Each structure stands twice: as structure tokens, then as C-alpha cells.
Amino acid sequence: MNAIKVKHCSSCKTPFNCGDTLDGEKCWCNDFPPIFNPYDIADCLCPTCFATACSTKIDEFVATVTPETAKGNKASLLPEATNIIEGIDYYLEDGNYVFKAWFHLKRGHCCKNDCRHCPY
């Protein structure tokens, strides 16, 4: 039985479904990069507040990266993600994907395509 847990966001108080189940399925929040423990901020967050908190932490980290420190950065050491997340890894501009510095840092090297947000 996959009983869904309904929680209330500790930030905006909106009810949301936690993906953790008694059968061992993992929550949707596990799709986000493990860059911070949400409990350091608050209890569980809804998808919108979690994405905002995650994006803020990523932006804070990216702001500290220089071309000299980009290689071997902690983002490149994270487990490889199987999906990309809008607002975290990319944004859309005129229907095109524009990859953010975080996406490039996770890859761990420059692709030499003169990307707009290349940190290398």
C-alpha cells in the first residue's frame, strides 16, 4: 500500500503530498540536488518553496565560484542527476533552453561551446 503523506509547508503553510511512502518510495524532493538539508531552514517545504530555497542556495554557491575554483568544485562531486530542473539547471528564453552556471558546474568541465553562463 502506497499511503501518501500530506504535509503542510513550513514556509507558506500550503498542503502538499510528500512522495515518501511506507513502501520505500522516495519523495519528489530527492530529484533536487542534495546541496543543503531543508531541515536547516525549516521542516518540509512544498515544491514551490523548496525550489526557491534550493535555487537561492545554488545562487549563493555559484556566486563564490571563479574560473580558477570551478574545476573540481563540490557541484561536480554530487551524484549524477538523471533529470534537469527548470529554474535550477536551466531557464527558457524564446523557447530555447539556457543552461545556468550550476548545470555547467555539475558537468565538471567546459564544453568549449561559448555558453552564456559558463563558469570556466
N, C-alpha and C positions, 0 to 999 in steps of 0.2 A: 504494500500500500504506500503510495507516494503522497503523504499528507503534506500540503503546502502550509508553510508558516506565514501568517500575516503579521507584519511588524509595522510600527509607526516610526517614521523618520525622526531622528532625534534633532534634526535641524528645522524642518518645515512642518513636521507632525503629520504629513500625508501618509495614509496607509499604503503599503506595498507588499508584494509577495517576495519572500525570501526563497531562493532556489534550493537551499539545503533541505534535504528530506531525510526521513528515517531510514531510507534505503541506501543512503550514502551518496546521493547525487549532490553535486556542488552548486553553490549559489552563482547567479549571474555575475556577481562582483568578482569572482575568480577569473573572469575574462579580462579584467583590467590589470595593468602592470602592478606587480607587488612592490610598490615604491614606498608605501607607508602603511602603518597599521591604522585602520579607521578608528579603532578604539582610542588612539592617541588624541583624536579630535572629539569624538563623541561615540555614542552607541551606533547601531546600524543606521545607514543613510539610504534614502530612496535612490533610484537610479539617477535622477537629475542632480541631486545634491552630491552624490558620490562622484559623478563625472566631473562636477565643478571642483570638488575638493582635490580630486586626482589631477585635474588639469592645472590647478593652482600649484600643487606640489611639483609637478613636472616643470612648469614655467620657472619656478624658483630655482630648481636644479639646473635647467638649461641656461639660465642667466649667469651661472657660475662657470660655465664651460668656455674654454678658449680653444683655438685651433691646437695649441700646444697640449692641452689636457684632454682633448676629445678622444684620442686613441686610448683604448683600454679603460674607458670610463665605466662607471658602475652600470649604466644602462645596457652596455654591450655584454655584461656578465649575467643579465637576467635570463631566465628560461625563455627559449624561443616561443613567441606567441604564434598561434595559428590563424589569428584574425587581426585586422586593423580596426581601430575605433575612430569614428569621426569625432573631431574636436580634440583627440589625444594624439593620434598619429597623422592626421590629415584634416584639411578642410576643403570644401568645394568652392571653386571660383569659376564662374561662367561654364558650369558643367564639367570642369576638369578637377581632378584630384591634385591638390598641392600638399606635398608631404612636409610635415613640420620637422624641426630640428630633432625632436625626440625620436621620430622614425629613423632618421639617419644615424643617430647615436646608437640606437638598438642594433642597427646593421653592423656597426663597428668599423666602418671604413668608408672612404669617399668613392663614389662610383664614377667620378670624372665626367658627369653629365651637366655640370654647372648648375646644380639645383639651387633654387632660390634660398632655401633655409639650411644649406649645408653648413654644419659647424666645423668642418675640416678645412 
